[in-house]
Amino acid sequence: MRLSGKRDNRGLSLVELIIVLAIMAVLTGAVSIGVNLVTNKAVDKCATQLKASIQSARVTTMGKFRTYLRIYMTTDGVCIEEIVSTLNNAADESTTDSVKQVFTGDANVTVRFQLNDGSWYPLGDASNPLILEFDRSSGALKQFPAGSPYAGKYCVAIEISKGSRIKTLKLAYLTGKVTME
């Protein structure tokens, strides 16, 4: 026997199903955008800090101080050391005045660099850092020294990545200028 006013509900109507699917699509999109922002933030921060440090070292070198950068990976992320020295005499003996150390990115950021011969190398640890030094008169990047495994070559690009996000710093070794792509 059926009471009046009660309906027989056996499932969802097509309209209700479409509304549920639309809500799920919006929530999925919002979550994926949030995850991408978190992933991109580490790459963007690392690339921006590297670019600023390279520009700062170049400008300082063209001023009156010998400055070079040591860039390497640690368990905390990428470490950038800016070493500033003054010349003591005409024999080019220098004294280290300051070392500024900056940690950037996070431990999951991958960094590699490219030489002017087209080969790519992963960024090493503190015992095998990437060293960037600039010429005082022109601001151009100096070649890696004779004792280095990259002797006689220049760094032309630094790539920072995490997941599918990639930022590349292009270095013009003749002028020392850096651009971000």
PyMOL commands that set and color helices and strands:
alter all, ss='L'
color gray80, all
select helices_A, chain A and resi 14-62
alter helices_A, ss='H'
color red, helices_A
select strands_A, chain A and resi 66-74+77-87+94-104+110-115+120-122+130-133+155-162+165-171+178-180
alter strands_A, ss='S'
color yellow, strands_A
deselect
rebuild
show_as cartoon
